């Protein structure tokens, strides 16, 4: 069974995010008021082949913890849905 | 009215994504089979203050096209939900 996956990697709460801070500081000058709390992370999309959703989720959790994130400063949120058969 | 926003910036279809390709190539060696089509983009989270959802969406579209993405090589997907009152 194949699943379409989105892994959102984001800076943990309290960890500084210079890229987000820079965007947030610049926006009022550029004419965009009212945008706050800007945080920049990564969006990783992939496809995974696994027997069921629980197994796919476990493999992705492990993958995130070992390679895709730095658990000291980053969190990962995994969302997935079964791929529609073609 | 305040909205929690997620902007997913991803490489357009057909545009090469060296970071995603490198991850995909490494995974089988690291013991993860069955993960394919890896694409790495950005996940930008923010809060926007606007009168209604349509106005917020229009401002974000404009912001994405002008500053947050390079429309030649990147697409943006905006999702948002009203913030729960505290």
Backbone of each chain as nested JSON, in Angstrom:
{
  "chains": [
    {"id": "A", "residues": [
      {"number": 1, "name": "UNK", "atoms": {"N": [0.855, -1.196, 0.0], "CA": [0.0, 0.0, 0.0], "C": [0.887, 1.242, 0.0]}},
      {"number": 2, "name": "UNK", "atoms": {"N": [0.481, 2.209, -0.808], "CA": [1.311, 3.412, -0.885], "C": [0.618, 4.602, -0.223]}},
      {"number": 3, "name": "UNK", "atoms": {"N": [1.429, 5.42, 0.43], "CA": [0.897, 6.601, 1.104], "C": [1.636, 7.856, 0.641]}},
      {"number": 4, "name": "UNK", "atoms": {"N": [0.867, 8.931, 0.462], "CA": [1.467, 10.238, 0.207], "C": [1.729, 10.889, 1.563]}},
      {"number": 5, "name": "UNK", "atoms": {"N": [2.959, 11.353, 1.75], "CA": [3.366, 11.828, 3.073], "C": [3.785, 13.295, 3.027]}},
      {"number": 6, "name": "UNK", "atoms": {"N": [3.416, 14.028, 4.074], "CA": [3.957, 15.371, 4.286], "C": [4.575, 15.411, 5.676]}},
      {"number": 7, "name": "UNK", "atoms": {"N": [5.875, 15.706, 5.727], "CA": [6.556, 15.85, 7.017], "C": [6.87, 17.327, 7.192]}},
      {"number": 8, "name": "UNK", "atoms": {"N": [6.312, 17.919, 8.232], "CA": [6.61, 19.328, 8.495], "C": [7.646, 19.402, 9.619]}},
      {"number": 9, "name": "UNK", "atoms": {"N": [8.811, 19.914, 9.278], "CA": [9.885, 20.047, 10.265], "C": [9.924, 21.512, 10.695]}},
      {"number": 10, "name": "UNK", "atoms": {"N": [9.754, 21.766, 12.004], "CA": [9.721, 23.167, 12.429], "C": [10.588, 23.385, 13.653]}},
      {"number": 11, "name": "UNK", "atoms": {"N": [11.087, 24.606, 13.807], "CA": [11.902, 24.902, 14.991], "C": [11.059, 24.705, 16.246]}},
      {"number": 12, "name": "UNK", "atoms": {"N": [11.612, 24.073, 17.271], "CA": [10.879, 23.863, 18.524], "C": [10.545, 25.2, 19.151]}},
      {"number": 13, "name": "UNK", "atoms": {"N": [9.476, 25.198, 19.944], "CA": [9.081, 26.403, 20.659], "C": [10.231, 26.899, 21.518]}},
      {"number": 14, "name": "UNK", "atoms": {"N": [10.501, 28.194, 21.451], "CA": [11.546, 28.765, 22.279], "C": [12.904, 28.793, 21.593]}},
      {"number": 15, "name": "UNK", "atoms": {"N": [13.039, 28.023, 20.514], "CA": [14.294, 28.025, 19.755], "C": [14.243, 29.181, 18.758]}},
      {"number": 16, "name": "UNK", "atoms": {"N": [15.326, 29.931, 18.672], "CA": [15.278, 31.113, 17.809], "C": [15.26, 30.708, 16.342]}},
      {"number": 17, "name": "UNK", "atoms": {"N": [14.587, 31.518, 15.536], "CA": [14.413, 31.227, 14.123], "C": [14.745, 32.5, 13.344]}},
      {"number": 18, "name": "UNK", "atoms": {"N": [16.026, 32.677, 13.017], "CA": [16.46, 33.937, 12.403], "C": [15.77, 34.235, 11.072]}},
      {"number": 19, "name": "UNK", "atoms": {"N": [15.51, 33.188, 10.282], "CA": [14.883, 33.418, 8.981], "C": [13.456, 33.969, 9.171]}},
      {"number": 20, "name": "UNK", "atoms": {"N": [12.711, 33.328, 10.068], "CA": [11.351, 33.801, 10.358], "C": [11.353, 35.207, 10.942]}},
      {"number": 21, "name": "UNK", "atoms": {"N": [12.295, 35.472, 11.851], "CA": [12.368, 36.787, 12.49], "C": [12.661, 37.873, 11.456]}},
      {"number": 22, "name": "UNK", "atoms": {"N": [13.531, 37.559, 10.504], "CA": [13.881, 38.529, 9.467], "C": [12.68, 38.841, 8.576]}},
      {"number": 23, "name": "UNK", "atoms": {"N": [11.957, 37.785, 8.186], "CA": [10.749, 37.995, 7.376], "C": [9.756, 38.863, 8.145]}},
      {"number": 24, "name": "UNK", "atoms": {"N": [9.516, 38.509, 9.406], "CA": [8.531, 39.236, 10.212], "C": [8.889, 40.711, 10.352]}},
      {"number": 25, "name": "UNK", "atoms": {"N": [10.175, 40.999, 10.557], "CA": [10.634, 42.38, 10.724], "C": [10.484, 43.179, 9.434]}},
      {"number": 26, "name": "UNK", "atoms": {"N": [10.652, 42.494, 8.293], "CA": [10.618, 43.22, 7.013], "C": [9.205, 43.529, 6.531]}},
      {"number": 27, "name": "UNK", "atoms": {"N": [8.233, 42.697, 6.905], "CA": [6.914, 42.806, 6.29], "C": [6.239, 44.166, 6.437]}},
      {"number": 28, "name": "UNK", "atoms": {"N": [6.238, 44.789, 7.624], "CA": [5.568, 46.095, 7.736], "C": [6.147, 47.136, 6.768]}},
      {"number": 29, "name": "UNK", "atoms": {"N": [7.468, 47.123, 6.585], "CA": [8.124, 48.036, 5.648], "C": [7.642, 47.792, 4.217]}},
      {"number": 30, "name": "UNK", "atoms": {"N": [7.33, 46.543, 3.912], "CA": [6.931, 46.173, 2.55], "C": [5.429, 46.342, 2.326]}},
      {"number": 31, "name": "UNK", "atoms": {"N": [4.726, 46.805, 3.358], "CA": [3.302, 47.075, 3.189], "C": [2.38, 45.975, 3.687]}},
      {"number": 32, "name": "UNK", "atoms": {"N": [2.921, 44.993, 4.419], "CA": [2.061, 43.937, 4.967], "C": [2.003, 44.049, 6.472]}},
      {"number": 33, "name": "UNK", "atoms": {"N": [0.897, 44.631, 6.951], "CA": [0.727, 44.709, 8.395], "C": [-0.067, 43.501, 8.852]}},
      {"number": 34, "name": "UNK", "atoms": {"N": [0.021, 43.204, 10.112], "CA": [-0.864, 42.184, 10.666], "C": [-0.353, 40.765, 10.512]}},
      {"number": 35, "name": "UNK", "atoms": {"N": [0.851, 40.583, 9.973], "CA": [1.408, 39.229, 9.919], "C": [2.428, 39.08, 11.053]}},
      {"number": 36, "name": "UNK", "atoms": {"N": [2.17, 38.13, 11.942], "CA": [3.061, 37.951, 13.101], "C": [3.415, 36.472, 13.292]}},
      {"number": 37, "name": "UNK", "atoms": {"N": [4.27, 36.216, 14.276], "CA": [4.66, 34.837, 14.63], "C": [5.146, 34.035, 13.432]}},
      {"number": 38, "name": "UNK", "atoms": {"N": [6.008, 34.622, 12.616], "CA": [6.502, 33.919, 11.433], "C": [7.594, 32.923, 11.848]}},
      {"number": 39, "name": "UNK", "atoms": {"N": [7.41, 31.68, 11.455], "CA": [8.392, 30.62, 11.733], "C": [8.614, 29.856, 10.442]}},
      {"number": 40, "name": "UNK", "atoms": {"N": [9.866, 29.643, 10.09], "CA": [10.167, 28.949, 8.843], "C": [10.73, 27.558, 9.136]}},
      {"number": 41, "name": "UNK", "atoms": {"N": [10.112, 26.561, 8.546], "CA": [10.592, 25.188, 8.697], "C": [10.685, 24.533, 7.33]}},
      {"number": 42, "name": "UNK", "atoms": {"N": [10.764, 23.207, 7.324], "CA": [10.85, 22.491, 6.056], "C": [9.602, 21.679, 5.83]}},
      {"number": 43, "name": "UNK", "atoms": {"N": [9.219, 21.544, 4.569], "CA": [8.103, 20.67, 4.203], "C": [8.667, 19.588, 3.3]}},
      {"number": 44, "name": "UNK", "atoms": {"N": [8.71, 18.369, 3.818], "CA": [9.255, 17.256, 3.04], "C": [8.099, 16.381, 2.568]}},
      {"number": 45, "name": "UNK", "atoms": {"N": [7.98, 16.218, 1.251], "CA": [6.935, 15.352, 0.698], "C": [7.58, 14.08, 0.177]}},
      {"number": 46, "name": "UNK", "atoms": {"N": [6.946, 12.947, 0.404], "CA": [7.449, 11.716, -0.191], "C": [6.322, 10.699, -0.322]}},
      {"number": 47, "name": "UNK", "atoms": {"N": [6.655, 9.567, -0.89], "CA": [5.719, 8.459, -1.011], "C": [6.344, 7.285, -0.29]}},
      {"number": 48, "name": "UNK", "atoms": {"N": [5.551, 6.556, 0.498], "CA": [6.102, 5.396, 1.194], "C": [5.257, 4.161, 0.897]}},
      {"number": 49, "name": "UNK", "atoms": {"N": [5.953, 3.051, 0.719], "CA": [5.296, 1.763, 0.476], "C": [5.355, 0.982, 1.78]}},
      {"number": 50, "name": "UNK", "atoms": {"N": [4.194, 0.616, 2.339], "CA": [4.185, -0.15, 3.582], "C": [2.896, -0.968, 3.657]}},
      {"number": 51, "name": "UNK", "atoms": {"N": [2.89, -1.952, 4.58], "CA": [1.729, -2.842, 4.642], "C": [0.472, -2.13, 5.142]}},
      {"number": 52, "name": "UNK", "atoms": {"N": [0.638, -1.287, 6.164], "CA": [-0.504, -0.506, 6.624], "C": [-0.024, 0.843, 7.177]}},
      {"number": 53, "name": "UNK", "atoms": {"N": [-0.994, 1.669, 7.568], "CA": [-0.683, 3.035, 7.976], "C": [0.192, 3.077, 9.233]}},
      {"number": 54, "name": "UNK", "atoms": {"N": [-0.05, 2.147, 10.178], "CA": [0.723, 2.143, 11.423], "C": [2.2, 1.864, 11.147]}},
      {"number": 55, "name": "UNK", "atoms": {"N": [2.462, 0.885, 10.269], "CA": [3.855, 0.562, 9.922], "C": [4.528, 1.713, 9.2]}},
      {"number": 56, "name": "UNK", "atoms": {"N": [3.796, 2.333, 8.285], "CA": [4.345, 3.474, 7.551], "C": [4.687, 4.595, 8.529]}},
      {"number": 57, "name": "UNK", "atoms": {"N": [3.775, 4.848, 9.471], "CA": [3.982, 5.924, 10.441], "C": [5.207, 5.647, 11.312]}},
      {"number": 58, "name": "UNK", "atoms": {"N": [5.346, 4.392, 11.758], "CA": [6.489, 4.026, 12.599], "C": [7.805, 4.235, 11.849]}},
      {"number": 59, "name": "UNK", "atoms": {"N": [7.841, 3.811, 10.569], "CA": [9.07, 3.959, 9.78], "C": [9.417, 5.446, 9.605]}},
      {"number": 60, "name": "UNK", "atoms": {"N": [8.377, 6.26, 9.376], "CA": [8.625, 7.696, 9.171], "C": [9.088, 8.384, 10.457]}},
      {"number": 61, "name": "UNK", "atoms": {"N": [8.497, 7.993, 11.589], "CA": [8.895, 8.554, 12.89], "C": [10.382, 8.31, 13.127]}},
      {"number": 62, "name": "UNK", "atoms": {"N": [10.793, 7.071, 12.854], "CA": [12.167, 6.644, 13.051], "C": [13.1, 7.434, 12.125]}},
      {"number": 63, "name": "UNK", "atoms": {"N": [12.675, 7.546, 10.88], "CA": [13.439, 8.277, 9.87], "C": [13.624, 9.742, 10.282]}},
      {"number": 64, "name": "UNK", "atoms": {"N": [12.549, 10.347, 10.779], "CA": [12.602, 11.746, 11.226], "C": [13.588, 11.894, 12.37]}},
      {"number": 65, "name": "UNK", "atoms": {"N": [13.47, 11.019, 13.364], "CA": [14.315, 11.133, 14.548], "C": [15.783, 10.928, 14.21]}},
      {"number": 66, "name": "UNK", "atoms": {"N": [16.05, 10.005, 13.26], "CA": [17.443, 9.689, 12.958], "C": [18.096, 10.624, 11.955]}},
      {"number": 67, "name": "UNK", "atoms": {"N": [17.358, 11.031, 10.908], "CA": [18.026, 11.756, 9.821], "C": [17.41, 13.087, 9.42]}},
      {"number": 68, "name": "UNK", "atoms": {"N": [16.086, 13.167, 9.435], "CA": [15.474, 14.342, 8.811], "C": [15.387, 15.547, 9.738]}},
      {"number": 69, "name": "UNK", "atoms": {"N": [15.448, 15.317, 11.051], "CA": [15.384, 16.463, 11.962], "C": [16.543, 16.4, 12.932]}},
      {"number": 70, "name": "UNK", "atoms": {"N": [16.812, 17.528, 13.524], "CA": [17.707, 17.59, 14.661], "C": [16.806, 17.723, 15.887]}},
      {"number": 71, "name": "UNK", "atoms": {"N": [16.616, 16.625, 16.634], "CA": [15.601, 16.639, 17.701], "C": [15.893, 17.635, 18.83]}},
      {"number": 72, "name": "UNK", "atoms": {"N": [17.117, 18.125, 18.887], "CA": [17.446, 19.133, 19.909], "C": [16.732, 20.448, 19.61]}},
      {"number": 73, "name": "UNK", "atoms": {"N": [16.649, 20.803, 18.329], "CA": [16.064, 22.105, 17.99], "C": [14.82, 22.029, 17.1]}},
      {"number": 74, "name": "UNK", "atoms": {"N": [14.482, 20.828, 16.62], "CA": [13.359, 20.737, 15.688], "C": [12.329, 19.68, 16.084]}},
      {"number": 75, "name": "UNK", "atoms": {"N": [11.088, 19.957, 15.719], "CA": [9.969, 19.033, 15.869], "C": [9.53, 18.565, 14.49]}},
      {"number": 76, "name": "UNK", "atoms": {"N": [8.948, 17.374, 14.404], "CA": [8.395, 16.955, 13.119], "C": [6.933, 16.564, 13.289]}},
      {"number": 77, "name": "UNK", "atoms": {"N": [6.099, 16.986, 12.348], "CA": [4.701, 16.558, 12.321], "C": [4.493, 15.784, 11.023]}},
      {"number": 78, "name": "UNK", "atoms": {"N": [4.019, 14.541, 11.182], "CA": [3.836, 13.673, 10.01], "C": [2.362, 13.565, 9.675]}},
      {"number": 79, "name": "UNK", "atoms": {"N": [1.994, 13.833, 8.433], "CA": [0.624, 13.548, 8.022], "C": [0.675, 12.745, 6.729]}},
      {"number": 80, "name": "UNK", "atoms": {"N": [-0.263, 11.815, 6.601], "CA": [-0.239, 11.008, 5.375], "C": [-1.627, 10.544, 4.99]}},
      {"number": 81, "name": "UNK", "atoms": {"N": [-1.755, 10.203, 3.697], "CA": [-3.021, 9.628, 3.243], "C": [-2.752, 8.572, 2.194]}},
      {"number": 82, "name": "UNK", "atoms": {"N": [-3.607, 7.527, 2.179], "CA": [-3.413, 6.459, 1.208], "C": [-3.465, 7.025, -0.207]}},
      {"number": 83, "name": "UNK", "atoms": {"N": [-2.589, 6.497, -1.058], "CA": [-2.576, 6.968, -2.436], "C": [-3.759, 6.373, -3.19]}},
      {"number": 84, "name": "UNK", "atoms": {"N": [-4.383, 7.193, -4.006], "CA": [-5.506, 6.71, -4.803], "C": [-4.972, 5.802, -5.92]}},
      {"number": 85, "name": "UNK", "atoms": {"N": [-5.579, 4.629, -6.079], "CA": [-5.132, 3.696, -7.125], "C": [-5.375, 4.296, -8.504]}},
      {"number": 86, "name": "UNK", "atoms": {"N": [-4.416, 4.07, -9.398], "CA": [-4.582, 4.604, -10.767], "C": [-4.831, 3.486, -11.768]}}
    ]},
    {"id": "B", "residues": [
      {"number": 1, "name": "UNK", "atoms": {"N": [-10.037, 39.71, 13.027], "CA": [-10.056, 38.253, 13.144], "C": [-8.665, 37.699, 12.833]}},
      {"number": 2, "name": "UNK", "atoms": {"N": [-8.247, 36.727, 13.639], "CA": [-6.904, 36.185, 13.43], "C": [-6.952, 34.763, 12.866]}},
      {"number": 3, "name": "UNK", "atoms": {"N": [-6.013, 34.483, 11.969], "CA": [-5.94, 33.157, 11.36], "C": [-4.551, 32.569, 11.545]}},
      {"number": 4, "name": "UNK", "atoms": {"N": [-4.523, 31.273, 11.821], "CA": [-3.255, 30.534, 11.824], "C": [-3.004, 30.046, 10.411]}},
      {"number": 5, "name": "UNK", "atoms": {"N": [-1.818, 30.311, 9.902], "CA": [-1.543, 30.055, 8.493], "C": [-0.38, 29.077, 8.325]}},
      {"number": 6, "name": "UNK", "atoms": {"N": [-0.518, 28.189, 7.348], "CA": [0.604, 27.361, 6.908], "C": [0.799, 27.575, 5.419]}},
      {"number": 7, "name": "UNK", "atoms": {"N": [1.969, 28.03, 5.04], "CA": [2.286, 28.197, 3.622], "C": [3.323, 27.135, 3.267]}},
      {"number": 8, "name": "UNK", "atoms": {"N": [2.962, 26.248, 2.356], "CA": [3.915, 25.232, 1.918], "C": [4.508, 25.668, 0.586]}},
      {"number": 9, "name": "UNK", "atoms": {"N": [5.802, 25.915, 0.582], "CA": [6.499, 26.331, -0.64], "C": [7.234, 25.114, -1.168]}},
      {"number": 10, "name": "UNK", "atoms": {"N": [6.939, 24.702, -2.402], "CA": [7.586, 23.487, -2.917], "C": [8.113, 23.713, -4.331]}},
      {"number": 11, "name": "UNK", "atoms": {"N": [9.141, 22.954, -4.685], "CA": [9.68, 23.083, -6.04], "C": [8.603, 22.689, -7.046]}},
      {"number": 12, "name": "UNK", "atoms": {"N": [8.442, 23.455, -8.129], "CA": [7.44, 23.121, -9.151], "C": [7.763, 21.786, -9.777]}},
      {"number": 13, "name": "UNK", "atoms": {"N": [6.716, 21.139, -10.296], "CA": [6.895, 19.852, -10.98], "C": [7.892, 20.009, -12.117]}},
      {"number": 14, "name": "UNK", "atoms": {"N": [8.838, 19.09, -12.216], "CA": [9.808, 19.141, -13.315], "C": [11.067, 19.908, -12.973]}},
      {"number": 15, "name": "UNK", "atoms": {"N": [10.999, 20.708, -11.896], "CA": [12.175, 21.458, -11.465], "C": [13.021, 20.543, -10.581]}},
      {"number": 16, "name": "UNK", "atoms": {"N": [14.323, 20.518, -10.812], "CA": [15.145, 19.572, -10.05], "C": [15.262, 20.008, -8.59]}},
      {"number": 17, "name": "UNK", "atoms": {"N": [15.371, 19.03, -7.702], "CA": [15.398, 19.292, -6.262], "C": [16.558, 18.479, -5.682]}},
      {"number": 18, "name": "UNK", "atoms": {"N": [17.759, 19.045, -5.705], "CA": [18.954, 18.286, -5.303], "C": [18.874, 17.763, -3.867]}},
      {"number": 19, "name": "UNK", "atoms": {"N": [18.275, 18.544, -2.96], "CA": [18.198, 18.104, -1.563], "C": [17.315, 16.846, -1.456]}},
      {"number": 20, "name": "UNK", "atoms": {"N": [16.164, 16.892, -2.099], "CA": [15.263, 15.736, -2.093], "C": [15.908, 14.526, -2.753]}},
      {"number": 21, "name": "UNK", "atoms": {"N": [16.59, 14.755, -3.88], "CA": [17.227, 13.654, -4.614], "C": [18.311, 13.002, -3.755]}},
      {"number": 22, "name": "UNK", "atoms": {"N": [19.065, 13.803, -3.023], "CA": [20.13, 13.268, -2.167], "C": [19.55, 12.42, -1.044]}},
      {"number": 23, "name": "UNK", "atoms": {"N": [18.481, 12.915, -0.414], "CA": [17.82, 12.13, 0.643], "C": [17.332, 10.809, 0.068]}},
      {"number": 24, "name": "UNK", "atoms": {"N": [16.634, 10.879, -1.075], "CA": [16.066, 9.66, -1.674], "C": [17.138, 8.631, -2.0]}},
      {"number": 25, "name": "UNK", "atoms": {"N": [18.271, 9.1, -2.526], "CA": [19.364, 8.202, -2.898], "C": [19.997, 7.551, -1.673]}},
      {"number": 26, "name": "UNK", "atoms": {"N": [20.036, 8.281, -0.549], "CA": [20.713, 7.757, 0.648], "C": [19.867, 6.751, 1.427]}},
      {"number": 27, "name": "UNK", "atoms": {"N": [18.546, 6.888, 1.375], "CA": [17.694, 6.103, 2.265], "C": [17.876, 4.587, 2.184]}},
      {"number": 28, "name": "UNK", "atoms": {"N": [17.939, 3.987, 0.974], "CA": [18.099, 2.523, 0.937], "C": [19.37, 2.057, 1.669]}},
      {"number": 29, "name": "UNK", "atoms": {"N": [20.468, 2.807, 1.523], "CA": [21.723, 2.472, 2.219], "C": [21.539, 2.51, 3.736]}},
      {"number": 30, "name": "UNK", "atoms": {"N": [20.666, 3.396, 4.196], "CA": [20.469, 3.583, 5.637], "C": [19.415, 2.63, 6.194]}},
      {"number": 31, "name": "UNK", "atoms": {"N": [18.86, 1.791, 5.343], "CA": [17.909, 0.788, 5.817], "C": [16.448, 1.155, 5.64]}},
      {"number": 32, "name": "UNK", "atoms": {"N": [16.16, 2.207, 4.87], "CA": [14.761, 2.574, 4.633], "C": [14.407, 2.328, 3.176]}},
      {"number": 33, "name": "UNK", "atoms": {"N": [13.731, 1.202, 2.935], "CA": [13.305, 0.936, 1.569], "C": [11.892, 1.471, 1.394]}},
      {"number": 34, "name": "UNK", "atoms": {"N": [11.512, 1.653, 0.185], "CA": [10.112, 1.982, -0.09], "C": [9.765, 3.447, 0.054]}},
      {"number": 35, "name": "UNK", "atoms": {"N": [10.749, 4.309, 0.289], "CA": [10.45, 5.742, 0.317], "C": [10.911, 6.349, -1.014]}},
      {"number": 36, "name": "UNK", "atoms": {"N": [9.975, 6.942, -1.747], "CA": [10.314, 7.49, -3.065], "C": [9.729, 8.894, -3.221]}},
      {"number": 37, "name": "UNK", "atoms": {"N": [10.025, 9.511, -4.352], "CA": [9.485, 10.846, -4.704], "C": [9.708, 11.867, -3.599]}},
      {"number": 38, "name": "UNK", "atoms": {"N": [10.921, 11.911, -3.058], "CA": [11.207, 12.862, -1.971], "C": [11.42, 14.256, -2.558]}},
      {"number": 39, "name": "UNK", "atoms": {"N": [10.684, 15.23, -2.047], "CA": [10.821, 16.62, -2.48], "C": [10.882, 17.479, -1.224]}},
      {"number": 40, "name": "UNK", "atoms": {"N": [11.845, 18.382, -1.171], "CA": [11.998, 19.213, 0.021], "C": [11.61, 20.654, -0.296]}},
      {"number": 41, "name": "UNK", "atoms": {"N": [10.69, 21.182, 0.484], "CA": [10.284, 22.58, 0.335], "C": [10.322, 23.275, 1.676]}},
      {"number": 42, "name": "UNK", "atoms": {"N": [9.648, 24.434, 1.758], "CA": [9.622, 25.159, 3.026], "C": [8.227, 25.162, 3.604]}},
      {"number": 43, "name": "UNK", "atoms": {"N": [8.154, 25.141, 4.926], "CA": [6.871, 25.265, 5.617], "C": [6.93, 26.546, 6.436]}},
      {"number": 44, "name": "UNK", "atoms": {"N": [6.168, 27.547, 6.008], "CA": [6.169, 28.827, 6.719], "C": [4.878, 28.94, 7.509]}},
      {"number": 45, "name": "UNK", "atoms": {"N": [5.006, 29.1, 8.819], "CA": [3.828, 29.279, 9.671], "C": [3.767, 30.735, 10.109]}},
      {"number": 46, "name": "UNK", "atoms": {"N": [2.57, 31.301, 10.127], "CA": [2.424, 32.651, 10.68], "C": [0.992, 32.869, 11.143]}},
      {"number": 47, "name": "UNK", "atoms": {"N": [0.769, 34.046, 11.708], "CA": [-0.568, 34.451, 12.136], "C": [-0.886, 35.713, 11.363]}},
      {"number": 48, "name": "UNK", "atoms": {"N": [-2.104, 35.816, 10.833], "CA": [-2.478, 37.031, 10.118], "C": [-3.772, 37.605, 10.697]}},
      {"number": 49, "name": "UNK", "atoms": {"N": [-3.787, 38.935, 10.793], "CA": [-4.975, 39.652, 11.277], "C": [-5.663, 40.24, 10.049]}},
      {"number": 50, "name": "UNK", "atoms": {"N": [-6.928, 39.851, 9.816], "CA": [-7.656, 40.388, 8.664], "C": [-9.149, 40.353, 8.967]}},
      {"number": 51, "name": "UNK", "atoms": {"N": [-9.93, 41.099, 8.155], "CA": [-11.376, 41.183, 8.437], "C": [-12.1, 39.866, 8.196]}},
      {"number": 52, "name": "UNK", "atoms": {"N": [-11.727, 39.189, 7.107], "CA": [-12.318, 37.865, 6.864], "C": [-11.317, 36.975, 6.135]}},
      {"number": 53, "name": "UNK", "atoms": {"N": [-11.72, 35.724, 5.928], "CA": [-10.809, 34.742, 5.361], "C": [-10.378, 35.098, 3.939]}},
      {"number": 54, "name": "UNK", "atoms": {"N": [-11.319, 35.66, 3.144], "CA": [-11.004, 35.999, 1.754], "C": [-9.912, 37.07, 1.693]}},
      {"number": 55, "name": "UNK", "atoms": {"N": [-10.033, 38.09, 2.553], "CA": [-9.021, 39.157, 2.582], "C": [-7.671, 38.618, 3.031]}},
      {"number": 56, "name": "UNK", "atoms": {"N": [-7.701, 37.777, 4.055], "CA": [-6.448, 37.187, 4.549], "C": [-5.788, 36.379, 3.436]}},
      {"number": 57, "name": "UNK", "atoms": {"N": [-6.603, 35.59, 2.72], "CA": [-6.068, 34.752, 1.658], "C": [-5.452, 35.603, 0.55]}},
      {"number": 58, "name": "UNK", "atoms": {"N": [-6.134, 36.687, 0.171], "CA": [-5.629, 37.565, -0.888], "C": [-4.293, 38.183, -0.486]}},
      {"number": 59, "name": "UNK", "atoms": {"N": [-4.197, 38.64, 0.767], "CA": [-2.945, 39.247, 1.223], "C": [-1.803, 38.233, 1.201]}},
      {"number": 60, "name": "UNK", "atoms": {"N": [-2.107, 36.998, 1.61], "CA": [-1.075, 35.96, 1.642], "C": [-0.638, 35.551, 0.233]}},
      {"number": 61, "name": "UNK", "atoms": {"N": [-1.592, 35.472, -0.69], "CA": [-1.262, 35.128, -2.087], "C": [-0.269, 36.143, -2.638]}},
      {"number": 62, "name": "UNK", "atoms": {"N": [-0.584, 37.408, -2.372], "CA": [0.228, 38.514, -2.858], "C": [1.641, 38.446, -2.249]}},
      {"number": 63, "name": "UNK", "atoms": {"N": [1.669, 38.2, -0.949], "CA": [2.924, 38.083, -0.208], "C": [3.782, 36.942, -0.762]}},
      {"number": 64, "name": "UNK", "atoms": {"N": [3.137, 35.815, -1.032], "CA": [3.856, 34.658, -1.581], "C": [4.448, 34.997, -2.94]}},
      {"number": 65, "name": "UNK", "atoms": {"N": [3.616, 35.584, -3.813], "CA": [4.069, 35.862, -5.174], "C": [5.2, 36.879, -5.168]}},
      {"number": 66, "name": "UNK", "atoms": {"N": [5.14, 37.862, -4.239], "CA": [6.149, 38.927, -4.261], "C": [7.421, 38.585, -3.514]}},
      {"number": 67, "name": "UNK", "atoms": {"N": [7.311, 37.9, -2.365], "CA": [8.508, 37.754, -1.527], "C": [8.851, 36.34, -1.09]}},
      {"number": 68, "name": "UNK", "atoms": {"N": [7.827, 35.535, -0.8], "CA": [8.141, 34.263, -0.141], "C": [8.518, 33.149, -1.106]}},
      {"number": 69, "name": "UNK", "atoms": {"N": [8.128, 33.282, -2.369], "CA": [8.493, 32.233, -3.327], "C": [9.158, 32.859, -4.546]}},
      {"number": 70, "name": "UNK", "atoms": {"N": [9.859, 32.021, -5.259], "CA": [10.339, 32.39, -6.581], "C": [9.394, 31.684, -7.564]}},
      {"number": 71, "name": "UNK", "atoms": {"N": [8.449, 32.424, -8.153], "CA": [7.394, 31.778, -8.934], "C": [7.908, 31.035, -10.175]}},
      {"number": 72, "name": "UNK", "atoms": {"N": [9.145, 31.297, -10.567], "CA": [9.708, 30.577, -11.709], "C": [9.941, 29.103, -11.348]}},
      {"number": 73, "name": "UNK", "atoms": {"N": [10.386, 28.852, -10.128], "CA": [10.727, 27.476, -9.751], "C": [9.911, 26.915, -8.591]}},
      {"number": 74, "name": "UNK", "atoms": {"N": [9.083, 27.769, -7.952], "CA": [8.361, 27.289, -6.768], "C": [6.858, 27.562, -6.839]}},
      {"number": 75, "name": "UNK", "atoms": {"N": [6.106, 26.673, -6.209], "CA": [4.664, 26.814, -6.009], "C": [4.398, 27.061, -4.54]}},
      {"number": 76, "name": "UNK", "atoms": {"N": [3.284, 27.72, -4.226], "CA": [2.915, 27.859, -2.815], "C": [1.5, 27.353, -2.605]}},
      {"number": 77, "name": "UNK", "atoms": {"N": [1.297, 26.618, -1.521], "CA": [-0.049, 26.192, -1.132], "C": [-0.344, 26.81, 0.227]}},
      {"number": 78, "name": "UNK", "atoms": {"N": [-1.446, 27.574, 0.278], "CA": [-1.788, 28.274, 1.526], "C": [-2.948, 27.562, 2.205]}},
      {"number": 79, "name": "UNK", "atoms": {"N": [-2.794, 27.23, 3.477], "CA": [-3.958, 26.745, 4.224], "C": [-4.058, 27.534, 5.512]}},
      {"number": 80, "name": "UNK", "atoms": {"N": [-5.283, 27.799, 5.938], "CA": [-5.427, 28.563, 7.186], "C": [-6.7, 28.206, 7.916]}},
      {"number": 81, "name": "UNK", "atoms": {"N": [-6.69, 28.499, 9.211], "CA": [-7.902, 28.313, 9.99], "C": [-8.02, 29.421, 11.035]}},
      {"number": 82, "name": "UNK", "atoms": {"N": [-9.277, 29.808, 11.33], "CA": [-9.485, 30.883, 12.307], "C": [-8.884, 30.482, 13.645]}},
      {"number": 83, "name": "UNK", "atoms": {"N": [-8.293, 31.464, 14.302], "CA": [-7.679, 31.182, 15.597], "C": [-8.786, 31.071, 16.652]}},
      {"number": 84, "name": "UNK", "atoms": {"N": [-8.617, 30.1, 17.522], "CA": [-9.59, 29.935, 18.603], "C": [-9.392, 31.071, 19.622]}},
      {"number": 85, "name": "UNK", "atoms": {"N": [-10.493, 31.728, 20.008], "CA": [-10.409, 32.83, 20.983], "C": [-9.944, 32.301, 22.335]}},
      {"number": 86, "name": "UNK", "atoms": {"N": [-9.087, 33.079, 22.974], "CA": [-8.623, 32.655, 24.307], "C": [-9.188, 33.548, 25.379]}}
    ]}
  ]
}
